[in-house]
Amino acid sequence: MARYRVGNRFLSQAEFDDEQDAKWIGGLFLIGALVTGFLLHRYLVNPEWHKAIRFAVTVIPALGMGILLACLHHIVRMLLSLAFILAIIALVIGIIVSLI
């Protein structure tokens, strides 16, 4: 059974996986909420609207997107891993093609 040391604690495999998932969930929530909020505020919100309406139109969908990304963190991690592997394969193919 694997034991992982995190700070002053020793964690089992399941506890360590839960801690890593929590980091991914928090990061994806922040990224999703910030990017969505920025894009909505920049392209959708009319500056002439009342401040409360602008706030609601920006924040509520941003929080929803952050929660959605946090819920789909396994799929996002898989897609990021796949993109990284495909980038490495493309780099290797590009090097081979340039040598031929």
Biopython code that builds the backbone (N, CA, C, O; Angstrom):
import numpy as np
from Bio.PDB.StructureBuilder import StructureBuilder

atoms = [
    (1, "MET", "N", (0.843, -1.172, 0.000)),
    (1, "MET", "CA", (0.000, 0.000, 0.000)),
    (1, "MET", "C", (0.888, 1.235, 0.000)),
    (1, "MET", "O", (1.790, 1.374, 0.826)),
    (2, "ALA", "N", (0.616, 2.116, -0.931)),
    (2, "ALA", "CA", (1.443, 3.312, -1.073)),
    (2, "ALA", "C", (1.082, 4.335, -0.001)),
    (2, "ALA", "O", (-0.086, 4.516, 0.345)),
    (3, "ARG", "N", (2.103, 4.991, 0.509)),
    (3, "ARG", "CA", (1.923, 6.074, 1.465)),
    (3, "ARG", "C", (2.593, 7.315, 0.898)),
    (3, "ARG", "O", (3.714, 7.244, 0.395)),
    (4, "TYR", "N", (1.922, 8.435, 0.976)),
    (4, "TYR", "CA", (2.452, 9.683, 0.456)),
    (4, "TYR", "C", (2.584, 10.673, 1.600)),
    (4, "TYR", "O", (1.706, 10.782, 2.456)),
    (5, "ARG", "N", (3.702, 11.393, 1.597)),
    (5, "ARG", "CA", (3.902, 12.415, 2.617)),
    (5, "ARG", "C", (3.529, 13.761, 2.021)),
    (5, "ARG", "O", (4.093, 14.191, 1.015)),
    (6, "VAL", "N", (2.572, 14.415, 2.656)),
    (6, "VAL", "CA", (2.139, 15.741, 2.242)),
    (6, "VAL", "C", (2.213, 16.625, 3.487)),
    (6, "VAL", "O", (1.397, 16.504, 4.400)),
    (7, "GLY", "N", (3.196, 17.506, 3.507)),
    (7, "GLY", "CA", (3.402, 18.335, 4.699)),
    (7, "GLY", "C", (3.840, 17.454, 5.852)),
    (7, "GLY", "O", (4.840, 16.743, 5.746)),
    (8, "ASN", "N", (3.111, 17.492, 6.941)),
    (8, "ASN", "CA", (3.420, 16.659, 8.106)),
    (8, "ASN", "C", (2.502, 15.451, 8.200)),
    (8, "ASN", "O", (2.440, 14.805, 9.247)),
    (9, "ARG", "N", (1.795, 15.138, 7.133)),
    (9, "ARG", "CA", (0.839, 14.030, 7.150)),
    (9, "ARG", "C", (1.280, 12.939, 6.190)),
    (9, "ARG", "O", (1.912, 13.206, 5.168)),
    (10, "PHE", "N", (0.935, 11.705, 6.536)),
    (10, "PHE", "CA", (1.120, 10.569, 5.638)),
    (10, "PHE", "C", (-0.258, 10.140, 5.155)),
    (10, "PHE", "O", (-1.149, 9.862, 5.958)),
    (11, "LEU", "N", (-0.427, 10.088, 3.830)),
    (11, "LEU", "CA", (-1.727, 9.800, 3.254)),
    (11, "LEU", "C", (-1.710, 8.479, 2.504)),
    (11, "LEU", "O", (-0.694, 8.089, 1.928)),
    (12, "SER", "N", (-2.848, 7.795, 2.517)),
    (12, "SER", "CA", (-2.999, 6.594, 1.705)),
    (12, "SER", "C", (-3.227, 7.018, 0.255)),
    (12, "SER", "O", (-3.354, 8.208, -0.034)),
    (13, "GLN", "N", (-3.280, 6.049, -0.651)),
    (13, "GLN", "CA", (-3.475, 6.356, -2.069)),
    (13, "GLN", "C", (-4.797, 7.082, -2.299)),
    (13, "GLN", "O", (-4.842, 8.058, -3.048)),
    (14, "ALA", "N", (-5.866, 6.622, -1.667)),
    (14, "ALA", "CA", (-7.177, 7.252, -1.856)),
    (14, "ALA", "C", (-7.192, 8.679, -1.307)),
    (14, "ALA", "O", (-7.739, 9.580, -1.943)),
    (15, "GLU", "N", (-6.598, 8.889, -0.138)),
    (15, "GLU", "CA", (-6.549, 10.235, 0.439)),
    (15, "GLU", "C", (-5.711, 11.173, -0.422)),
    (15, "GLU", "O", (-6.066, 12.337, -0.607)),
    (16, "PHE", "N", (-4.595, 10.663, -0.950)),
    (16, "PHE", "CA", (-3.738, 11.473, -1.814)),
    (16, "PHE", "C", (-4.464, 11.842, -3.102)),
    (16, "PHE", "O", (-4.376, 12.981, -3.561)),
    (17, "ASP", "N", (-5.187, 10.876, -3.691)),
    (17, "ASP", "CA", (-5.958, 11.164, -4.909)),
    (17, "ASP", "C", (-7.041, 12.204, -4.647)),
    (17, "ASP", "O", (-7.270, 13.083, -5.478)),
    (18, "ASP", "N", (-7.708, 12.110, -3.500)),
    (18, "ASP", "CA", (-8.723, 13.101, -3.143)),
    (18, "ASP", "C", (-8.112, 14.491, -3.000)),
    (18, "ASP", "O", (-8.710, 15.481, -3.422)),
    (19, "GLU", "N", (-6.931, 14.568, -2.409)),
    (19, "GLU", "CA", (-6.276, 15.865, -2.246)),
    (19, "GLU", "C", (-5.864, 16.451, -3.596)),
    (19, "GLU", "O", (-6.008, 17.652, -3.823)),
    (20, "GLN", "N", (-5.354, 15.607, -4.487)),
    (20, "GLN", "CA", (-4.991, 16.084, -5.821)),
    (20, "GLN", "C", (-6.224, 16.520, -6.600)),
    (20, "GLN", "O", (-6.186, 17.527, -7.308)),
    (21, "ASP", "N", (-7.320, 15.772, -6.477)),
    (21, "ASP", "CA", (-8.571, 16.153, -7.143)),
    (21, "ASP", "C", (-9.069, 17.499, -6.622)),
    (21, "ASP", "O", (-9.570, 18.317, -7.393)),
    (22, "ALA", "N", (-8.934, 17.729, -5.327)),
    (22, "ALA", "CA", (-9.381, 18.996, -4.750)),
    (22, "ALA", "C", (-8.594, 20.161, -5.331)),
    (22, "ALA", "O", (-9.159, 21.230, -5.563)),
    (23, "LYS", "N", (-7.305, 19.975, -5.571)),
    (23, "LYS", "CA", (-6.500, 21.036, -6.181)),
    (23, "LYS", "C", (-6.961, 21.305, -7.611)),
    (23, "LYS", "O", (-7.072, 22.461, -8.018)),
    (24, "TRP", "N", (-7.229, 20.252, -8.371)),
    (24, "TRP", "CA", (-7.702, 20.415, -9.743)),
    (24, "TRP", "C", (-9.071, 21.088, -9.766)),
    (24, "TRP", "O", (-9.318, 21.976, -10.581)),
    (25, "ILE", "N", (-9.953, 20.664, -8.874)),
    (25, "ILE", "CA", (-11.303, 21.229, -8.832)),
    (25, "ILE", "C", (-11.239, 22.720, -8.524)),
    (25, "ILE", "O", (-11.907, 23.518, -9.182)),
    (26, "GLY", "N", (-10.453, 23.097, -7.543)),
    (26, "GLY", "CA", (-10.330, 24.511, -7.192)),
    (26, "GLY", "C", (-9.743, 25.338, -8.320)),
    (26, "GLY", "O", (-10.229, 26.430, -8.614)),
    (27, "GLY", "N", (-8.704, 24.823, -8.950)),
    (27, "GLY", "CA", (-8.080, 25.540, -10.059)),
    (27, "GLY", "C", (-9.000, 25.684, -11.253)),
    (27, "GLY", "O", (-9.086, 26.758, -11.848)),
    (28, "LEU", "N", (-9.691, 24.605, -11.609)),
    (28, "LEU", "CA", (-10.613, 24.673, -12.744)),
    (28, "LEU", "C", (-11.783, 25.605, -12.461)),
    (28, "LEU", "O", (-12.244, 26.313, -13.355)),
    (29, "PHE", "N", (-12.267, 25.608, -11.215)),
    (29, "PHE", "CA", (-13.352, 26.526, -10.870)),
    (29, "PHE", "C", (-12.895, 27.969, -11.048)),
    (29, "PHE", "O", (-13.604, 28.777, -11.649)),
    (30, "LEU", "N", (-11.708, 28.298, -10.525)),
    (30, "LEU", "CA", (-11.211, 29.664, -10.644)),
    (30, "LEU", "C", (-10.987, 30.065, -12.096)),
    (30, "LEU", "O", (-11.383, 31.156, -12.506)),
    (31, "ILE", "N", (-10.359, 29.197, -12.872)),
    (31, "ILE", "CA", (-10.100, 29.508, -14.281)),
    (31, "ILE", "C", (-11.405, 29.682, -15.045)),
    (31, "ILE", "O", (-11.559, 30.645, -15.796)),
    (32, "GLY", "N", (-12.339, 28.767, -14.862)),
    (32, "GLY", "CA", (-13.621, 28.852, -15.566)),
    (32, "GLY", "C", (-14.408, 30.088, -15.186)),
    (32, "GLY", "O", (-14.972, 30.755, -16.053)),
    (33, "ALA", "N", (-14.453, 30.403, -13.898)),
    (33, "ALA", "CA", (-15.214, 31.564, -13.455)),
    (33, "ALA", "C", (-14.567, 32.860, -13.924)),
    (33, "ALA", "O", (-15.264, 33.759, -14.392)),
    (34, "LEU", "N", (-13.251, 32.972, -13.807)),
    (34, "LEU", "CA", (-12.577, 34.216, -14.206)),
    (34, "LEU", "C", (-12.642, 34.457, -15.707)),
    (34, "LEU", "O", (-12.943, 35.566, -16.146)),
    (35, "VAL", "N", (-12.363, 33.428, -16.492)),
    (35, "VAL", "CA", (-12.386, 33.604, -17.953)),
    (35, "VAL", "C", (-13.801, 33.899, -18.432)),
    (35, "VAL", "O", (-13.999, 34.788, -19.261)),
    (36, "THR", "N", (-14.776, 33.175, -17.928)),
    (36, "THR", "CA", (-16.161, 33.416, -18.335)),
    (36, "THR", "C", (-16.626, 34.802, -17.905)),
    (36, "THR", "O", (-17.264, 35.510, -18.684)),
    (37, "GLY", "N", (-16.316, 35.192, -16.686)),
    (37, "GLY", "CA", (-16.695, 36.520, -16.215)),
    (37, "GLY", "C", (-16.057, 37.625, -17.042)),
    (37, "GLY", "O", (-16.712, 38.608, -17.388)),
    (38, "PHE", "N", (-14.784, 37.462, -17.357)),
    (38, "PHE", "CA", (-14.095, 38.468, -18.177)),
    (38, "PHE", "C", (-14.723, 38.576, -19.566)),
    (38, "PHE", "O", (-14.997, 39.676, -20.045)),
    (39, "LEU", "N", (-14.949, 37.429, -20.210)),
    (39, "LEU", "CA", (-15.514, 37.454, -21.558)),
    (39, "LEU", "C", (-16.938, 38.013, -21.572)),
    (39, "LEU", "O", (-17.298, 38.776, -22.468)),
    (40, "LEU", "N", (-17.733, 37.638, -20.594)),
    (40, "LEU", "CA", (-19.099, 38.164, -20.530)),
    (40, "LEU", "C", (-19.093, 39.673, -20.302)),
    (40, "LEU", "O", (-19.833, 40.414, -20.949)),
    (41, "HIS", "N", (-18.253, 40.112, -19.380)),
    (41, "HIS", "CA", (-18.213, 41.541, -19.082)),
    (41, "HIS", "C", (-17.699, 42.353, -20.265)),
    (41, "HIS", "O", (-18.151, 43.472, -20.506)),
    (42, "ARG", "N", (-16.767, 41.788, -20.988)),
    (42, "ARG", "CA", (-16.174, 42.526, -22.107)),
    (42, "ARG", "C", (-17.088, 42.568, -23.334)),
    (42, "ARG", "O", (-17.201, 43.609, -23.982)),
    (43, "TYR", "N", (-17.736, 41.455, -23.656)),
    (43, "TYR", "CA", (-18.463, 41.372, -24.924)),
    (43, "TYR", "C", (-19.985, 41.403, -24.799)),
    (43, "TYR", "O", (-20.659, 41.685, -25.790)),
    (44, "LEU", "N", (-20.548, 41.128, -23.642)),
    (44, "LEU", "CA", (-22.003, 41.019, -23.534)),
    (44, "LEU", "C", (-22.636, 42.154, -22.745)),
    (44, "LEU", "O", (-23.719, 42.621, -23.096)),
    (45, "VAL", "N", (-21.984, 42.598, -21.697)),
    (45, "VAL", "CA", (-22.585, 43.564, -20.784)),
    (45, "VAL", "C", (-22.533, 44.969, -21.381)),
    (45, "VAL", "O", (-21.486, 45.429, -21.836)),
    (46, "ASN", "N", (-23.672, 45.630, -21.368)),
    (46, "ASN", "CA", (-23.790, 47.004, -21.850)),
    (46, "ASN", "C", (-23.453, 47.943, -20.688)),
    (46, "ASN", "O", (-24.049, 47.817, -19.619)),
    (47, "PRO", "N", (-22.524, 48.874, -20.865)),
    (47, "PRO", "CA", (-22.170, 49.791, -19.766)),
    (47, "PRO", "C", (-23.318, 50.671, -19.287)),
    (47, "PRO", "O", (-23.244, 51.230, -18.193)),
    (48, "GLU", "N", (-24.375, 50.804, -20.080)),
    (48, "GLU", "CA", (-25.508, 51.646, -19.689)),
    (48, "GLU", "C", (-26.497, 50.905, -18.785)),
    (48, "GLU", "O", (-27.411, 51.526, -18.242)),
    (49, "TRP", "N", (-26.332, 49.607, -18.618)),
    (49, "TRP", "CA", (-27.222, 48.847, -17.745)),
    (49, "TRP", "C", (-26.988, 49.252, -16.299)),
    (49, "TRP", "O", (-25.939, 49.792, -15.949)),
    (50, "HIS", "N", (-27.981, 48.981, -15.474)),
    (50, "HIS", "CA", (-27.859, 49.237, -14.040)),
    (50, "HIS", "C", (-26.763, 48.342, -13.456)),
    (50, "HIS", "O", (-26.527, 47.236, -13.943)),
    (51, "LYS", "N", (-26.105, 48.828, -12.420)),
    (51, "LYS", "CA", (-24.960, 48.110, -11.846)),
    (51, "LYS", "C", (-25.347, 46.710, -11.359)),
    (51, "LYS", "O", (-24.576, 45.768, -11.540)),
    (52, "ALA", "N", (-26.509, 46.557, -10.754)),
    (52, "ALA", "CA", (-26.940, 45.246, -10.250)),
    (52, "ALA", "C", (-27.172, 44.266, -11.399)),
    (52, "ALA", "O", (-26.852, 43.084, -11.279)),
    (53, "ILE", "N", (-27.721, 44.748, -12.500)),
    (53, "ILE", "CA", (-27.961, 43.876, -13.656)),
    (53, "ILE", "C", (-26.630, 43.461, -14.279)),
    (53, "ILE", "O", (-26.444, 42.295, -14.625)),
    (54, "ARG", "N", (-25.704, 44.410, -14.422)),
    (54, "ARG", "CA", (-24.388, 44.061, -14.964)),
    (54, "ARG", "C", (-23.696, 43.032, -14.081)),
    (54, "ARG", "O", (-23.086, 42.089, -14.584)),
    (55, "PHE", "N", (-23.789, 43.210, -12.763)),
    (55, "PHE", "CA", (-23.178, 42.268, -11.827)),
    (55, "PHE", "C", (-23.788, 40.881, -11.970)),
    (55, "PHE", "O", (-23.067, 39.885, -12.032)),
    (56, "ALA", "N", (-25.119, 40.815, -12.022)),
    (56, "ALA", "CA", (-25.799, 39.520, -12.121)),
    (56, "ALA", "C", (-25.494, 38.824, -13.441)),
    (56, "ALA", "O", (-25.260, 37.616, -13.472)),
    (57, "VAL", "N", (-25.496, 39.598, -14.549)),
    (57, "VAL", "CA", (-25.243, 39.012, -15.865)),
    (57, "VAL", "C", (-23.801, 38.516, -15.965)),
    (57, "VAL", "O", (-23.524, 37.588, -16.724)),
    (58, "THR", "N", (-22.893, 39.111, -15.224)),
    (58, "THR", "CA", (-21.495, 38.684, -15.257)),
    (58, "THR", "C", (-21.222, 37.549, -14.287)),
    (58, "THR", "O", (-20.582, 36.565, -14.659)),
    (59, "VAL", "N", (-21.688, 37.661, -13.064)),
    (59, "VAL", "CA", (-21.283, 36.734, -11.999)),
    (59, "VAL", "C", (-22.028, 35.399, -12.050)),
    (59, "VAL", "O", (-21.406, 34.351, -11.877)),
    (60, "ILE", "N", (-23.315, 35.410, -12.278)),
    (60, "ILE", "CA", (-24.092, 34.161, -12.214)),
    (60, "ILE", "C", (-23.633, 33.154, -13.279)),
    (60, "ILE", "O", (-23.397, 31.996, -12.934)),
    (61, "PRO", "N", (-23.497, 33.542, -14.560)),
    (61, "PRO", "CA", (-22.980, 32.562, -15.527)),
    (61, "PRO", "C", (-21.529, 32.175, -15.265)),
    (61, "PRO", "O", (-21.134, 31.042, -15.540)),
    (62, "ALA", "N", (-20.731, 33.105, -14.736)),
    (62, "ALA", "CA", (-19.335, 32.788, -14.431)),
    (62, "ALA", "C", (-19.255, 31.718, -13.344)),
    (62, "ALA", "O", (-18.463, 30.781, -13.447)),
    (63, "LEU", "N", (-20.065, 31.857, -12.319)),
    (63, "LEU", "CA", (-20.091, 30.832, -11.269)),
    (63, "LEU", "C", (-20.602, 29.502, -11.820)),
    (63, "LEU", "O", (-20.089, 28.442, -11.461)),
    (64, "GLY", "N", (-21.602, 29.556, -12.681)),
    (64, "GLY", "CA", (-22.119, 28.328, -13.287)),
    (64, "GLY", "C", (-21.062, 27.609, -14.113)),
    (64, "GLY", "O", (-20.936, 26.387, -14.037)),
    (65, "MET", "N", (-20.302, 28.366, -14.903)),
    (65, "MET", "CA", (-19.252, 27.741, -15.711)),
    (65, "MET", "C", (-18.139, 27.189, -14.833)),
    (65, "MET", "O", (-17.588, 26.126, -15.118)),
    (66, "GLY", "N", (-17.809, 27.909, -13.770)),
    (66, "GLY", "CA", (-16.804, 27.393, -12.841)),
    (66, "GLY", "C", (-17.243, 26.088, -12.200)),
    (66, "GLY", "O", (-16.448, 25.157, -12.072)),
    (67, "ILE", "N", (-18.494, 26.017, -11.800)),
    (67, "ILE", "CA", (-19.023, 24.788, -11.194)),
    (67, "ILE", "C", (-19.061, 23.661, -12.220)),
    (67, "ILE", "O", (-18.745, 22.516, -11.894)),
    (68, "LEU", "N", (-19.444, 23.976, -13.455)),
    (68, "LEU", "CA", (-19.476, 22.957, -14.506)),
    (68, "LEU", "C", (-18.082, 22.385, -14.763)),
    (68, "LEU", "O", (-17.921, 21.168, -14.858)),
    (69, "LEU", "N", (-17.081, 23.247, -14.874)),
    (69, "LEU", "CA", (-15.715, 22.756, -15.078)),
    (69, "LEU", "C", (-15.237, 21.946, -13.883)),
    (69, "LEU", "O", (-14.541, 20.946, -14.054)),
    (70, "ALA", "N", (-15.598, 22.362, -12.681)),
    (70, "ALA", "CA", (-15.196, 21.613, -11.495)),
    (70, "ALA", "C", (-15.843, 20.230, -11.477)),
    (70, "ALA", "O", (-15.215, 19.255, -11.065)),
    (71, "CYS", "N", (-17.092, 20.143, -11.922)),
    (71, "CYS", "CA", (-17.774, 18.844, -11.958)),
    (71, "CYS", "C", (-17.188, 17.923, -13.025)),
    (71, "CYS", "O", (-17.198, 16.702, -12.865)),
    (72, "LEU", "N", (-16.685, 18.492, -14.094)),
    (72, "LEU", "CA", (-16.137, 17.702, -15.194)),
    (72, "LEU", "C", (-14.613, 17.626, -15.137)),
    (72, "LEU", "O", (-13.961, 17.508, -16.174)),
    (73, "HIS", "N", (-14.035, 17.694, -13.926)),
    (73, "HIS", "CA", (-12.573, 17.777, -13.817)),
    (73, "HIS", "C", (-11.867, 16.528, -14.336)),
    (73, "HIS", "O", (-10.742, 16.632, -14.827)),
    (74, "HIS", "N", (-12.478, 15.366, -14.247)),
    (74, "HIS", "CA", (-11.833, 14.158, -14.782)),
    (74, "HIS", "C", (-11.715, 14.234, -16.309)),
    (74, "HIS", "O", (-10.685, 13.872, -16.879)),
    (75, "ILE", "N", (-12.771, 14.703, -16.955)),
    (75, "ILE", "CA", (-12.748, 14.827, -18.416)),
    (75, "ILE", "C", (-11.750, 15.893, -18.844)),
    (75, "ILE", "O", (-11.024, 15.709, -19.821)),
    (76, "VAL", "N", (-11.712, 17.011, -18.117)),
    (76, "VAL", "CA", (-10.765, 18.081, -18.449)),
    (76, "VAL", "C", (-9.328, 17.599, -18.294)),
    (76, "VAL", "O", (-8.477, 17.893, -19.134)),
    (77, "ARG", "N", (-9.058, 16.864, -17.228)),
    (77, "ARG", "CA", (-7.698, 16.324, -17.027)),
    (77, "ARG", "C", (-7.331, 15.363, -18.151)),
    (77, "ARG", "O", (-6.198, 15.376, -18.632)),
    (78, "MET", "N", (-8.283, 14.528, -18.575)),
    (78, "MET", "CA", (-8.020, 13.591, -19.658)),
    (78, "MET", "C", (-7.744, 14.343, -20.962)),
    (78, "MET", "O", (-6.816, 13.995, -21.692)),
    (79, "LEU", "N", (-8.543, 15.371, -21.256)),
    (79, "LEU", "CA", (-8.340, 16.142, -22.482)),
    (79, "LEU", "C", (-7.010, 16.900, -22.471)),
    (79, "LEU", "O", (-6.340, 16.989, -23.499)),
    (80, "LEU", "N", (-6.627, 17.445, -21.315)),
    (80, "LEU", "CA", (-5.329, 18.122, -21.220)),
    (80, "LEU", "C", (-4.179, 17.140, -21.399)),
    (80, "LEU", "O", (-3.185, 17.462, -22.050)),
    (81, "SER", "N", (-4.304, 15.957, -20.835)),
    (81, "SER", "CA", (-3.267, 14.933, -21.027)),
    (81, "SER", "C", (-3.176, 14.517, -22.487)),
    (81, "SER", "O", (-2.082, 14.364, -23.029)),
    (82, "LEU", "N", (-4.320, 14.336, -23.116)),
    (82, "LEU", "CA", (-4.344, 13.969, -24.528)),
    (82, "LEU", "C", (-3.723, 15.064, -25.390)),
    (82, "LEU", "O", (-2.969, 14.767, -26.317)),
    (83, "ALA", "N", (-4.032, 16.325, -25.095)),
    (83, "ALA", "CA", (-3.459, 17.441, -25.855)),
    (83, "ALA", "C", (-1.945, 17.493, -25.676)),
    (83, "ALA", "O", (-1.221, 17.769, -26.633)),
    (84, "PHE", "N", (-1.462, 17.234, -24.476)),
    (84, "PHE", "CA", (-0.023, 17.230, -24.216)),
    (84, "PHE", "C", (0.666, 16.105, -24.995)),
    (84, "PHE", "O", (1.716, 16.318, -25.601)),
    (85, "ILE", "N", (0.076, 14.916, -24.976)),
    (85, "ILE", "CA", (0.661, 13.776, -25.703)),
    (85, "ILE", "C", (0.657, 14.050, -27.207)),
    (85, "ILE", "O", (1.642, 13.769, -27.889)),
    (86, "LEU", "N", (-0.440, 14.592, -27.723)),
    (86, "LEU", "CA", (-0.503, 14.905, -29.152)),
    (86, "LEU", "C", (0.494, 15.995, -29.540)),
    (86, "LEU", "O", (1.040, 15.964, -30.642)),
    (87, "ALA", "N", (0.738, 16.953, -28.653)),
    (87, "ALA", "CA", (1.738, 17.986, -28.934)),
    (87, "ALA", "C", (3.139, 17.377, -29.008)),
    (87, "ALA", "O", (3.941, 17.764, -29.857)),
    (88, "ILE", "N", (3.428, 16.438, -28.130)),
    (88, "ILE", "CA", (4.735, 15.768, -28.176)),
    (88, "ILE", "C", (4.868, 14.955, -29.451)),
    (88, "ILE", "O", (5.918, 14.981, -30.093)),
    (89, "ILE", "N", (3.821, 14.235, -29.827)),
    (89, "ILE", "CA", (3.857, 13.451, -31.064)),
    (89, "ILE", "C", (4.043, 14.367, -32.276)),
    (89, "ILE", "O", (4.819, 14.048, -33.176)),
    (90, "ALA", "N", (3.341, 15.497, -32.306)),
    (90, "ALA", "CA", (3.489, 16.444, -33.412)),
    (90, "ALA", "C", (4.903, 17.010, -33.464)),
    (90, "ALA", "O", (5.452, 17.208, -34.548)),
    (91, "LEU", "N", (5.493, 17.270, -32.310)),
    (91, "LEU", "CA", (6.868, 17.769, -32.262)),
    (91, "LEU", "C", (7.842, 16.730, -32.813)),
    (91, "LEU", "O", (8.737, 17.065, -33.589)),
    (92, "VAL", "N", (7.669, 15.479, -32.416)),
    (92, "VAL", "CA", (8.548, 14.412, -32.907)),
    (92, "VAL", "C", (8.371, 14.237, -34.413)),
    (92, "VAL", "O", (9.357, 14.103, -35.137)),
    (93, "ILE", "N", (7.138, 14.237, -34.888)),
    (93, "ILE", "CA", (6.899, 14.103, -36.330)),
    (93, "ILE", "C", (7.497, 15.292, -37.080)),
    (93, "ILE", "O", (8.078, 15.116, -38.151)),
    (94, "GLY", "N", (7.363, 16.487, -36.535)),
    (94, "GLY", "CA", (7.945, 17.666, -37.164)),
    (94, "GLY", "C", (9.454, 17.585, -37.255)),
    (94, "GLY", "O", (10.040, 17.976, -38.265)),
    (95, "ILE", "N", (10.085, 17.086, -36.215)),
    (95, "ILE", "CA", (11.546, 16.920, -36.242)),
    (95, "ILE", "C", (11.948, 15.889, -37.259)),
    (95, "ILE", "O", (12.913, 16.094, -37.995)),
    (96, "ILE", "N", (11.229, 14.774, -37.323)),
    (96, "ILE", "CA", (11.541, 13.723, -38.294)),
    (96, "ILE", "C", (11.351, 14.232, -39.720)),
    (96, "ILE", "O", (12.175, 13.954, -40.591)),
    (97, "VAL", "N", (10.279, 14.968, -39.963)),
    (97, "VAL", "CA", (10.008, 15.506, -41.306)),
    (97, "VAL", "C", (11.094, 16.513, -41.712)),
    (97, "VAL", "O", (11.502, 16.547, -42.873)),
    (98, "SER", "N", (11.560, 17.328, -40.766)),
    (98, "SER", "CA", (12.591, 18.304, -41.099)),
    (98, "SER", "C", (13.941, 17.648, -41.370)),
    (98, "SER", "O", (14.782, 18.236, -42.051)),
    (99, "LEU", "N", (14.165, 16.447, -40.854)),
    (99, "LEU", "CA", (15.425, 15.730, -41.092)),
    (99, "LEU", "C", (15.414, 15.001, -42.426)),
    (99, "LEU", "O", (16.473, 14.716, -42.986)),
    (100, "ILE", "N", (14.233, 14.697, -42.938)),
    (100, "ILE", "CA", (14.145, 13.940, -44.197)),
    (100, "ILE", "C", (14.349, 14.824, -45.381)),
    (100, "ILE", "O", (14.307, 14.353, -46.518)),
]
sb = StructureBuilder()
sb.init_structure("model")
sb.init_model(0)
sb.init_chain("A")
sb.init_seg("    ")
for serial, (resi, resn, name, xyz) in enumerate(atoms, 1):
    if name == "N":
        sb.init_residue(resn, " ", resi, " ")
    sb.init_atom(name, np.array(xyz, "f"), 0.0, 1.0, " ", f" {name:<3s}", serial, name[0])
structure = sb.get_structure()
